[in-house]
Amino acid sequence: MGIPGLQSFMERDARLSYRVSIPDLVAGFRAESAGGSGLGVRPVIAVDASSCLRPLYQGLDWLCGGQFIEFRQRILHFVNAFEKIGVELVFFFDGPSQENKLDTWIHRRCENFYRIQNLFIHINRGADMREEPQLLLPTGLSTFMRLVLLSETSCRLVVCQIEADEEIARFARLTPECMAVMGQDTDFVIFNAARHYLSSTRFDTHSMTTIEYDSEALAAVARIPTELLPVLGTILGNDVLPQGELHAFHRRLLQKKTAGLPRGKEPRLHEVMSHAANFIKTRLDVRAGVDKLAAQLAVEMFGKKCPQLREKTGWVLDSLSTYKLLHRPTSQVEDKSELLGILQSDPICSSIASEVIVHRTVMH
């Protein structure tokens, strides 16, 4: 999900998001990487697999168990479209939710539970659910997608130990041939790890176009350097540091402009944006190390007398560290016997159980 409200904010401004042709991006990337040799590297796109499930499944049956044969065909068509223009796709699948995002995860699961309740109420009333805009994806769709990709394509698959967004950003930053990230999480705007961040939900297979969200343009609009986007993302609120915890701080940022704002009606993101950027430039020592910056920012957000200041400083530090990719990368298990031993010793609680990393080429 990322930063609530940031996607709509960027989509309202033509400087921040715009439709692009992926073949044109590929041609530009190859030309630049080739230099004078005339032979460019094969571009790679890191794909957030979970963000592709809904757009790929859109229009198929979701009430009667799922149309998996048709879904398989769509997956293969998606992969083939990129292979035709010479792009290698690397799919990243989420692991378990991180502890610092657990509250957000629980909130979303509760929302999903209430949607299911409402679904059964509508069915009992005889409503036509084929036009239901908020479809519920069939169980096991992500696992099925992994199996199709693994057995019928030459794509690389990575199953992460944690949520995929941080691993995708790290991969993009450390892989010179990674041209773009494709997903639907505004955290990727803040990571600014690849040259392009492309929308998975707005992708059109026929025209090979999609929406690009521009990190550098966002920094320019906010009038801050791109390296300060992690601080901006933390101030705006995200999965680690929920916006609900920051409403009082956002009101203080806007000062007189929120004096007449009714209780319970909080400032909108576009109202907070410019004031947040000004706050970064005038109130924070951005040259300080991440620990000192987190401590300073927490005091500004919650006040020196906040009883939970130490805990909330940890939230701020987690947010900054995530965006700056300072967390230790997850270990990789490439020896199957080693993995088997880990699972046998602790099959339920071992974090490595969800971290199998697959790099397999299927010969056709």
Salt bridges, closest charged atoms under 4 A:
GLU11 OE2 - ARG202 NH1 3.20
ASP13 OD2 - ARG15 NH2 2.67
GLU32 OE1 - ARG195 NH1 3.25
GLU88 OE2 - ARG156 NE 2.84
GLU111 OE2 - HIS107 NE2 3.07
ASP128 OD1 - ARG130 NE 3.02
GLU152 OE1 - ARG72 NH2 2.81
GLU163 OE1 - LYS101 NZ 3.37
ASP165 OD2 - LYS101 NZ 3.44
GLU166 OE2 - ARG170 NH2 3.60
GLU166 OE2 - HIS327 ND1 3.21
GLU167 OE2 - ARG170 NH1 3.82
GLU212 OE2 - HIS196 ND1 2.94
ASP239 OD1 - ARG108 NH2 2.86
GLU245 OE1 - LYS312 NZ 3.39
GLU266 OE1 - ARG251 NE 3.05
ASP285 OD1 - ARG287 NE 3.80
GLU300 OE1 - ARG283 NH2 3.04
ASP318 OD1 - HIS327 NE2 3.90
